[in-house]
Amino acid sequence: MKHGKKYQEAAKAIDRMNQYDVAEAFDLVQKSATAKFDETVEVHIRTGCDGRHADQQIRGAVVLPNGTGKQVRVLVFAKGEKEKEAMEAGADFVGAEELIPKIQNENWFEYDVVVATPDMMGVVGRLGKILGPKGLMPNPKAGTVTMDVAKAIAEIKAGKIEYRLDKANIVHCPIGKVSFSNEQLQENFKALTDAIIKARPAALKGTYLKSITVASTMGPGVKINVTKLLNA
């Protein structure tokens, strides 16, 4: 992949062989963000898990203390009282079966998170092949299959993010914007890493967190000293 001049200039300030303290890493990420928009700051955690084994899967959610800096659009599958509750709680879209053809036929994806009440999962299940690959399928572990839709919406809007292993056993999560203060990014990073450390599968033998890299949307990656982080 070829990178532009701005990226190459920014990358010169980062020693690829070095592993940085958390505060210094975010300082470098912010200084190396050169895009004209407010870039998202992302964390990439390479684990020693083997996601092919059910007992080594990692999946959950955490509320970031400072939010993500992004307006999150929530779609809720609910009926009756729960539909009304979702609307009052600030859901962007609420519906039931009538949304199926809209998503299937119109390629409608104007939402970032999907929440469903348990009784609606039979309906939502029909969208598994569409929502699943996009990471939008509601899941009890992530708190997105629940009867308490008001609480789920409030947490998502406040900055709740989901973490899960990808096929390469890496967790990718947004933790804020380049415009955040260094302290805000550190606080969000700590909330995420604390949750992931707690989620260590009991079946895993050997090293759990192999490497952690932070980067802005368009910027170069900065490696964090994992040993120092775990011993802090």
Buried (B, 14 or more C-beta within 10 A) or exposed (E): EEEEEBBEEBBEEBEEEEBBEBEBBBBBBBBBBBEEEBBBBBBBBBBBBBBEEEEBBBBBBBBBEBBBBBEBBBBBBBBEEBBEBBBEBEBBBBBBEEBBEEBEEEEBEEBBBBBBBEBBBEBBEEBEEBBEEEBBBBBEBBBBBBEBBBEBBBBBBBBBBBBBBEEEBBBBBBBBBBEBEBEBBBBBBBBBBEBBEEBBBEEBEEEBBBBBBBBBBBBBBBBBBBEEBEEE
